[in-house]
Amino acid sequence: ASAQMLEEIIVTAQKRAQSLQDVPISVSAMQGEKIQEAGIANMAALADYVPNLHIANAAVNTNIYMRGVGSGNNQGFEQSVGMYIDGIYMGRGRQYRNAFLDLERVEVLRGPQGTLFGQNSTGGAINVITTAPSLDSSFGKADLTLGDYGLVKARAAYNLPLSDTLAVRASVISNKRDGFTDNLTLGQDLDDANSMSARVRVLYEPSDDFRANFTAQYFDEDRNGAAQKGLLDPTPDARELRQDSRADYELTSELYSAVLECDFDAFTLKSLTSYQNDDVLINRDNDRNDLAVLAPFAQLPSVYTPETNKQTTITQEINLVSVDPLFGKLDWVAGLFYLDTEVEISILELLDFNFNGTFDPFTLDQVFSYDDSAEIGFISDSKPERDSTSVYGQGTWHFNEEWRAVFGMRYTEDEVYSEVTNFYGRSGTDIIEMSSEKVTGRLVVEHDFNESTMAYGSYTRGFKPGGSNLTYGLESDVAPVVVLPTFDEEIVDAYEIGLKTDLADGRVRMNTAAFYYNYEGLQYQATDPEVFQGGVGNIPKSEIFGAELELSAFLSESLILDVR
């Protein structure tokens, strides 16, 4: 093979191993070696290399947008872009913050992926595939990175076969760095880094037709908060600010999973089980200023101390993937998915009504009696829960060597139960329940013009269930209520055409796609006229359209051009 040929990339975008160029989906894939060489530390950094992907870290969650579709920072939002680690669905966007550690590759699937990947993938899906243990030999690697702002990043991974059928692979990364921004009032540096991530994978392979992979993954982050400069802040330097309350961010994330695979003559049976636990604590200066350097009464001082979010998620998936085409024509996938997630959210906001520079203590009696002198803002304790069950199937029918059709359907039942207690229950606890069921699907026509060029056209119906808000309008005296206790499902009809081709004897690769989305009930972050009552609402009709291009080409023996 020519040294200048672009390598074939194998992906699992349709839950089976396929060449990237054979998949009728707009997919970007990056191998682990390239991720390491490019210094891509996490998912937010990966977005710089992937068209139509934007990731931004917000105060509590991480906001992910693909082709303009995403979720805001409201904690009632489910993600519109699903994330999967070794096939395990990850429940919340904050898990995008985890450091990249010992990866085989990352796959970014653009467009609704609900047929195979479920309800919370109307924008797309991201598959993270970690490096599996090997039974062959013992080997390890380690590296150390030093940089300015006191950067110290250490990584290590080691593979150890324990027998002919059992192997373990352990990986760890530590990342510490001083902050880029100084809070001159408190002497606290912001935008710093202090995290540790570790993973242990165990492979048990007693025979050629059975494999078991067990994973334990832990991520811990304990740093000062992000720099959020107030509009009234008088400091001229962009990397300096003045705030009179501390900023802290603490996150622990745990994942335990078991993936069992058994090969039969006609299909492979796979079971994917996971338990996930995430715990976030945040302190932040909500007014983003220092009262002492502002004009008198210029802004009401506000601080969140603390804001916490604890989430527990259990998932179970069982799928069957065909080995050989049925009737010599049909490749198929079928499966069942279950999700149970419980969240505990606590928010305490203090307000300095008398502008004396301190947040005075308050009592429950003051809260219950609506005492105007109590220096409190928004207070909430909420417990949303979600149960979701779905069954799905997808088939690819080979008419001949050039023409194929893909058809798939998914049936989903979703139930939400939420206990909302605001201001310590002075108005009681609201019990919010809702349920939904939906059938979604996908239809694709593919055509091979030759061995290196494939075109496709697809129609996909995606679905994202409704849910419960943590805050919502209660009265319409000033203006009509905008934010309701519940918000409705969103439905997208997506149309896409694409072309994938290798040119110049494999030295040039061009993949391009154009898309049009028609939305009903698009979920968005809304603000109610009533104070403290923001939440999620629905936009009746909306449209999105666009295109993307990925081009890779060898310009010389050692120089590659990438255009995205």
N, C-alpha and C positions, 0 to 999 in steps of 0.2 A: 504494500500500500504506500501511496505517496506520503512523504513527511508533511506535505502541505494540505492534506485533506482534513477537513473539520471532522472531529470525532462524533460518532453516533451517541446520542444521549437517550438513556432509557428512563422512562417515567411511569408512574402508576396513576395517572390522571383519571383513568377509567377503572380503577381497582384491579388492573392486571398490568403486567410488565409489557410496555410497548415502546417503540421508537418515538421520540418527540415528533418526528416528521410524519408519523402515521396517525396522530391523534387529531380528530376534528374539533379541537378546542383551541382557543388562543391561550397558549401556555408559554411562560418563560421559565427556564430551568437553569440553575447554576450549581455546578459541582462543588463539593466541599473544599477541594484544593484551591479552586479559583476564589472562593469566599475568603479563605485564609490569606492568599496572596494579595488580594485587594484590601485587606484590613477591614472587612465588613464585620462589625462587632455584634450587631443585633438586627432585628427586623427593620427598625427605623432607618438604619444605614442601607439596608438592601433596597429600599424604595428608590434610592438614587440610581439604581441600575436596571430598574424594571419600568417599562412604560405604563402609564395610567394607574400607578400605585402611589398613594400618599399615606404616610403614617406619621402621626404627631402625638407626643406624650402630653396628656392633660393632667389636671390636678389629681384625679382619682383613676380614671380609665385611660386607655390608649385609644385614640381615634384612628380608624383604618378606613380609607376610602379607595375604592377601585372603580375606575371609569365614572367617577363622580358619585358613586353610591357608597354610603357609609352610615355611621351612627354618631350622634353627638355625645356630649359628656354627661348627659343626664343618666343617673344610675338605674333608671327604669328601662333603659334601652338594652335590647339584645344586639349582638353584633350583626352586621350585614355581610361581613367577610369572615367565613369560618376558618379556624386554624386547627390543623391536625398534626400531631407528633407521632410518627410511626403508626398512622392510622387511627389514633385516639383523638376524639373531638375535645378541644379545649374550650371551656365554658365562657371565659370572659376576656375582654381585650387587653387587660393588664398583663396577661401572660405573654404578650408580644414584647414586653420589656426584657424578658429573660435573655441572657447573653447566649450567642451562638457558641456551641460547645461540641466539638468532635462530630461534625456532620458529614454525611455522605453526599447529600444534595438538598436543595430547596426547590420546590415547584410552585409557581404562581399561576393559578387557573383563573382567567378573567371571564366574567359573565356568570349568570345564574347557574349554580351547580346543584340545585335541589334534588334532582333525581337520584343521584348516587351519594351526595354528601349532606342532604338534609335541609331543614327549614332556614337556618340562619346563614345562608350563602347566596342571597339574592345579588350581592355584588361580586362574589367569587369565593375562591377557597385557596388556602395556602397550606401545602404539604411540606412538613419538615421531616426529613428522613435522617436519623442518626446512624452512626457507624455501628454495625453489628459485631458481636464477638466472633472470633475465628477459632476453629478447632485445630488449625494448622501448626501454629508456633507461638512462642512468647515474643513479644516485641513492645516497645514503648516509644514515646516521643515527648519532648518538653521544650518549651521556649520561654524567654523572658523579654519583655519590652519595657524600655525606660524612655521617658519623654519629659517635656516641659510641664509645668504646673504639678511637678512631683509625681508624674504618672509612673505607676508600677503595675504591670499586667503580667501575670504568670499563668501558663497553661501546661497541662500534662495529661497524658492518656497512656494506659497500659492494658495490653491484652494478655490473658493467661489461660491456656488450656489446662483444665484440671484432670481430664481424662479424654478418652476417644469420643465421648459423647457429651461432655460438659465443658463449657468455657465461660469466662467472665471478662468483661471489659469495664474499666473504671476511668472516668474522666473528671477533671476539675479545672476551674478557672477562677482566678481572683483578679479584681480590677479596682485599683484605688487611684484617685487623682484629686488634687485641690480644685476649688471652684474657679470659674472664669469671672465671676461677678462678686463684688464686695458690698455688703450691707454696712455702710459707714457708721450707722447709729449703734448697732450691736456688735460690730466687729466679726460678723459671721460671713463666711464665704459661701456663695450659692452656685448652683450648677456643678456641684462636685460629683464625684463617683466613689462608691464604696459598696461593692457587691461581691458575692461568692456564689458560684453555681457548681453543683456536683451531680454526677449521674453514674449509676451502676447498672449494667445490663448483663443478664445471665442467659446463656443459650444452652438448652438441653435438647439434643438430637439423637435419640436412641436408635433411630432407623432412618432409611432414606425417605420414608413417607410420613414422618411425624417430626414436628419442630415446636418447641415451646420457648418463647422469649419473655423474660420477666425484667421489668424496669423499675428502678426507684430513682426519682429525680428531685433535687432540692435546690431552691434558689432563695437567697437572702440578700436584701438590699436595705442599708441603713445609712442614710445620707441627709444632708441639709436639703431644703426644698429647691425648686426651680426659681430662677429670677423672674419676677413679674413686676415690672416697673410701673408705678402709677402715673396717670396723666398729669398730676399736679406735682410730681417729684421734681425738685429744683436742681438736682445734681446734673451737670452738663455731660459727664462722661457716660457713654452708653453701657459701660461695664461697671458702673457704680450706681447705687441707689440708697435711699434712706427709708427704713421701715422699723417701727418700734415693737414689733412682735416677731418671735422666732418662726422659722420655717423648718419643718421636719418631714421626712418621708421614710416610712418603714414598711417593707413588704416581705412577706415570706410566702413561698409558693411550693407546694408539694404535689408530686404526681407518682402514683403507684399503678402499674399496669401489668396485665398478663395477656399475651397474644399466642394463641394455640392454633397450629395449622396441621391438617391431616389430608394427605393426598389419596384420592380414590381414582379408579380408572377413568371416570367420566368428569369428575370435578374435584376441586380443592375446597375443603370446609375450613373456615377460619372463625375463631371466636376472639373478640377484643373486649376486655374488661378493664375498667379504670376506676380509681378513687382519687379525687382531687380536692385539695384544701388550699385556700388562699386567704391571707390575713393582711389588711392594709390599715395603717394609722397615719394620719396627716394632721399637722399643725400648720396654719398659714395665716399671714396677715391679709385679711380679706379686703381692707381698704387700700392696701399697697402703698401706704405713706407713713411718714413720721409726723405726728401731730405737732411736735415742737417746732418744726421748720415751716409749717404752713401758716397762712393767715388765720386769724381767729375764726372758728366755726366754718372753715372752708370745706371740711368733709367729716362726716360722722365716722369715728373710729370703729372698726369691726375686725374680729378675729375668730377663726375657727379653731377650737381647742378642746377636744380633738374632733376629727371626723374619722370614723372607722367603718370598715367594710369586711365582713367575714363571709366566705362562700364555700360551701361543700357541694361537690358534684359527683354523681355516680353515673357511669355510662356502661352500656352493654350492647354490643353489636355481634351479630352472627351473619356471615355471608357465604354464599356458594359461588365459585367462579369456574366456568367450564374449562376443561383441558383441551379437548378436541372439538371442532365445530359439530353441532348436532345436525344430522342429515348431511354432513359435509358442507353446510352452509351457514349455520347459526352459532355465533359466539354469544354467551349469555352470562349475566351476573344477577343474582337475587339475594336479598338480605332483609334482616329485621334489626331495628335500632330502638333503644330505650334510653331516655335521659331523665334523671331526677336531680334537681338542683335546689338548694336552700341558701338564702342570703340573709344576713343580719346587718342592717345599716343603722349607724348612730351618728347624728350630727348635733353639735353644740356650738352655736354662734353667740358671742358676747358683743354688746354694743356699749360704748362709753358715752351715754346720753349727756352727762354733765361736763364732758370735755376736760376732766381733771388729769388725764393721762393714765388712769388705772381703771380696770374693769372690776367694779365692786361686787362682792358676793351677793347672791340672791337666795331666796327661800322658795320652797314649793308653794307656800301660801300666796306669795306674790305672783307666781305663775298662774295659779288657779283663779285668782281674783282679778286678773288682767291689770295688775298694778303697773301704772305707767313709769314708776320710778325704778322698776327692776331692769337692770342693764343686760337684757337678753334680746337676741335676735331670733333666728330660726332654730327650733329644737325638734328633732325627729328621731324616732326609733321605729324602724319598719322591718318586716320579715316577709319578703316575697318568696314564693315557692313556685316551681314549674315542673310538671310531669309531661313528657312527650313520648309517644310511641309511633313508629312508622314502619311500613313495609314497602319494599321497592324492588324493581326489576328492570333490567335493560338488556337489549339484544342487538347484535349487529348481523344483518343478513347480507351474505356475499352473493350478489346476483351473478357476477363473473369476476374476472381478475381486475377489471377496471371500475366496476360500480358496486357500491355498498349503501345500505340504509341502516341507520341507528334509530331505535325506538325504545322509549323507556317511560315508566310511570312510577309515582310514589304516592302512597296514601298516608296522611299524618293526622293523628289526634293529639291535641294539645290542651292542657288544663293549667290554669293559673289560680293560685290562692295567695292572698296577701293580707297581712295584718299591718295597718298603718296607724301608728300612735304618735301624734304630734303634740308638742308642748306638754310632755309627760302625761298625756291623756286627759287634759282639762276638758276636752269635748268628747271624750270617750275614744274607743278604738274602732276604726272602720274596718270591716271585713269585706274584701273585694274578691269576687270570684268570676271567672269567665272561662269559656271553653271554645274550641274551634276544631274543625276538621276540614281537610282540603285534599283534593287530588291534583297533583301537578305532573308535568311530563316533559318529554323532549323528543324531537324528530329531526334527524339529520340525513342529508344525502351527500355522499362522497364520490369523487371521481378521480382516478389516477390518469393523468395525461401521459405519463411515462414512469419509469422506475424512480425518478427523483422529484416529481412534481405532482402535488395533490391539491385539489380544490374542494371546498365544502360549503354548503348552505344549511343553516339550522334555525329551528324555532324552539324556544324553551319557555315554559311557564314556571316562574318562580314564586315562592310564597314565604312570607315572614309573619308569624302569628302576632296577634295583638297581645296586650299585657296590661298591667296595673301601674298607675303613677304613684309616686311617693308623696307628691303634693299636687293639689288641684284646686280650682276655683270653687268656693262655697257660697258665694252670694253674687247677685247681679245688680246691686244698687248703683254702682258707678258705671259699669259697662257689662255687656253680656259675658258670661263665663266662656273662656277660651279653652282652658285645660280641664278635661273631665277626669273622673276617677279611673276610667279605663280608656284605652285607645285601640282602634281596630287593626285588623290584619292589613298588610300591604301585599299587592299582587303585581307582578311584572310579566309582561309578554315581551320576550327578547328575540330579535331577529339578527342573524349574523351571517356574513359571508367571509370566507378566508382562503388564502393561498399559501401553501408551504412548498418551497422548492430549494434544491441544491443545484448550483450552477458551476460552470468552469471546472468540471471533473472533481467536484466536491470541495473546491477552494472557496466558494462563495455560498452562503446560506441566507435566504430571504424569507421571512414569515410576515404576513400582513393580514389584517382583518379590519372590517368595518361593521358597525353595529347600530341598532336602533332599539330603544327601550320605550315601552308604553306602560306607565304606572297607573294603578288605581290605589288610592289610600296610602300614598308614600308617607312613611312615618318621619316626623321632624321634631326638633326641639322647639317647644313653644313657650311663651311667657304669658301668664294670665294678668289682667289688669289688677287683680288683688295681690297685695304684697306677699312675698314668700311662696307664691303658688305657681311656679313653673313646672313644666312636665313635657310629655310627648303628645303630639297631636297627629292628625292625618291631613294630607293635601289631596283633594279629590282626584285631580288629574295632573299628570306631569309627563314630560318626554325628555329623553336623553339620547343623543346620538354622537358618534365620533369614530375614530379610526386609530390604528397603531401600526407601527412598522419596526421590525427588528432585522438588522442586517449585520452579518459577520463575514469578513473576507480576509484571506491571507494576502498582504501586500508584498511580503517577501518571506524568506525562510523563517525569519524570527519576529516579524511584525504583523499583528492582526488589528484590523479596523473593526470596531464595534459601534454601530449606530442604533440608537433606541429613542 
